[in-house]
Structure formats: C-alpha cells, structure tokens
Amino acid sequence: MITKEKKKTAAKPQLARSQKKISQAIIVVGRPRSKRDVIVQAAVKTFLENGYAATSMNQVAEEADVIKATIYSHFADKKQLFKAVIEEVVLKKAGAELTADEDTLQKLGLEEFLDKLSSRLLRLFQDDEYLRLISVVIGESRRFPELADLYMRTVLLKAMEMGQKYFKLHPELGIKDPLAAAHISCTSFWSLIMWQKLLGGEKHSPLSSQRVKKLLLDMFTP
C-alpha cells in the first residue's frame, strides 16, 4: 500500500517538470517564448554551470524539457549552440549589435563615439553571466581554441570593425592607422573589464572608465 508520503515524493519530479513547462510558456512582451529561446536559455544555464567540455546536448535537452532532435532542428552542433549563448549573454545585454552604419558614425564626434563604444562594452561590467561566460571561454580555450576564436569574432572584432570604420570616416582626427586606433580603443575598455572585475584589480588599483575615456580623448584629439 502506497502511503501519502510516498505519493508526495513520487509527485515531486512530475511537479518540477510541470512547473518548467509553465515557465517556458510565460508570455514575454505579449508573445510566448519560442522553442529556440527556451533552448538557448537552457544552454546558457548549462554551459555556465558545467563549462563547455562537460556540457552535453542531452543535458541541454533535459534542462529545456525537449528531445535532443528538437535542439538539432535549430542548431547544427554544440559549437553553434554555444555561439547562440554568446549572442544571448553578450550582444543582447550590450544593446544592439556592436555595429553602426556609416551615417551614424559620420555624425558622431570623438567623445560621442567613445561614449557609444564604452557604454556597449561596459554595460557588461557588472553582469555576472557575462563574467562567467568569459571564465568559460578562457578556461577552455586551450583545449577548444575555437571558443576563443568564436568569442573574438562575435564580440571584439565587431567592435573593432565599428571603430576602424569610425576613424576612417574622420580624417580630421589625423589618425594614420585606423585599425590600430580601433584596437587601442576597444581593448582599453575590454581589458578594463578583465583586469578590474574578473581578476579583482578593483580591490588593489581601482580605475574608472571615465579616466580611460579621457586618456583616449587626449590621445586621439589633434
């Protein structure tokens, strides 16, 4: 005979699955979340908890409460799924993609451009998910160098392309090497995140983004 206590215990996994399905069906901005969004959110949680190597598609499928074939109907392989995780954690949190059209860049003064660049990168400064993602990329890049390459192409190179385009469009600044100027600008803010937050530099030698921006203005102003 099954006791009431045993019935309650047996019902817990089923209740957890039901709650997960309900949460996945929550309407966001007037529309239900797509199956792809549910998978990506599950992948964010699983990759950041377990790392890249230790995460399997089966684990993501279980977290998303879908069959593995459903994941493969949206993503060709684990690498493509991890790219979606990078886009979810970085690009969406940084606002629009780290790009801008020529008309917009043409109208920006140097200080406005540096504000635009820094705000998109430094918005991630206090974001725990972003810092955990960087830790995964750095920690696993030796065994999986494609992860670092994927992060570079998805994040830093997009910002550098925007910077190079800006300096080419503004000959009045007298910048002879737009690519080097873009590199210095982007990596100044990116390394600030790495040094201050990820490596704990803010405890020993705090440095604000405003000081970095002021130095860049002094460097690039004719």
N, C-alpha and C positions, 0 to 999 in steps of 0.2 A: 504493500500500500504506500502510495506517494504522499509524504507529508506536505503541509503547506509551505514549510521552509524550503524543501527541495524544489517545489514548484516555482517559488520565487527565484531561487538560484538558477534554475534552468531557463527562466524567462529573461534573465539579465542580458545575455548576448543578443537575443531577438529584439529586446527593447533598445539596445545600443544601435543595432542596425536600423531599426525604425527611426530612431532619432536622427541618425546620419542622413537617411533618405529625406526626412522632413527638412533638415538644414540645407540640403542640396536643392530643395525645391523652393527655398525662400525667394521671394521676388525682389530683385535688385533693380532700382531705378525703373520700376514699373514692368520689368520683364523677368521671367525665370532665368536662372543661370543656365548657360548652355552646358552640354556634356563636356565639351572641351575645357571650359572654365573649371568645372568640377575636377577634372583630371589634373589640370595644371596646379590648382590649389593643393590637391593631394600630393603631387610631386614636390611642390615647394616644401611642405611639411616633412616628407620622407627623405628627400635629399639633404635638407639642412639638419635633420636629426641623425642620419646614418652616414652621410658622406656619399660621394659619387660611386666609389667601387662597391660599397656594401649595400647599395640600393638596387633592388631588382624590379623588373616590371610587374612581377607578381605582387610585391609589397605595395606598389603604387595602385595597382588594380584593387587590392583589398582595402586600402585607405579610401579610395574613391568609390568603393562599392560598385564596381563594374567588372566585367570579364576582361581578360587581357586583350582579347581580339578588338574590343572597343578602343583601347589605347592605341593599338596599331592602325586602327582606321583613321586616327588623327595624327599620329606621329610614326615616322618610319622606323626609328630606333631610339635607344636611350639617349644618344647624343642630341638628337633633335628635340627630345623632351626636355633635356637639360637647358638647351637654348631657350625654350619657352619659359623655363624657370628664371633664367637670367633676365629675359624681357619683362617678366611679371614683377620680379623683385627690384630691378633697376630702372628700366625705361618707364614703366608706369608710375613709379614713385618719383621719378625725376621730372615728371610732366610729359610734355610732348617728346618725341624722339630728339636725340641730340643733333638736330639738323635745323637749318633755316634757309629760306630761299634768298636769292641774291638781292631782291628789292628790299627785304627786311634788313639784311646785313649792310646794305649800302646806306641806309638811313641812320644807322647806329653810330654814335660817337664812341671813342675808345672806352670811356668809363662805362657807358651803357652796355657795350659788348661784354666787357669783363664781368659786369653785374649779371648779365644773362647767362654767361658761361658758368660762373661760380655758383649761381643760385640753382642751376640744374644739377651740378655735381655735389654741392654741399648740402642739398636737401636730404641727401642720403646720410649725412654726417651723424645724425642721432638715431638712425634706423637700425634696430637690432638685426632684422632679417638680412639687410644688405651686408652688415659686418660678418654675419655668419656665412653668407654666400662667399665673400672674399676669402674667409678662412678655409672653406671647402676647396675653392679654386687653387689657392696657394698650397694647401696641404696635399692635394692630389695631383698637382701639375707635373711633378717629376715622373710619376707612373703613367699619367694621362696628359701629356703635353698639349693635346688637342683642347683640353678645357681652358688653359690659359689663352690659347690662340682664339678660342671661341669668345671668351670674355673680352679680349683685346678688340676683336672685330665688331662685337656687339656694342661696346661701350666706348673705350678710349679712342679708337680710330674714328668713330663717328664724330666725337667732339673735336678731334684734331682736324678732320676734314672741314668742319664748320669754321674752325679757327684759321686754317690756311686760306679758305675762301675769303674770310673777312679781311685778312691782311693784304691779299691780292687786290681786293676791291678798294683799298685805301692807300694809294701810292703817296698821299700827302704825309703819311707817317714816316716815310723814308725807310721802310723795312726791306732790306735787300734779300732776306731769306724768309719768306712767309711760312714755310714748313717748320723751320727751327723756332720761329716766334710762336707758332701754334703749339709746338711741342712743349716749349717752356711754359706757356700759359696754362695748358691743360694739366700737365703733370705737376705743376706747382700746387694746384688745388687738390688733385688726386693724392699726391704724396702727403698733403696736409692731413687728409682723412686717415691714411695709412699710419703715419707717424704719431699723430695726436691721439687717435681713437683706438686703432687696432693694436698698436704696440705700446700704448699707455704713455705716450710722450707728454700728454696734457698734465700729468701728475708732476713731471720733472721740469719741463720748459714749455709752458703754455704759449700758444701762438694763435692769434685770431686771423680769420680770413680777410678782415679789413686791412691788416698790416701787409698781408701777401698782395692784395689788390693794389695798395698804394705803391708798393715796390714795383709791380708790373707797370703801373701807370708811369712812374718815373723812368723806367727802362725804355718804354716804347714811345713816350711823348718827345717829339722833335725839339 
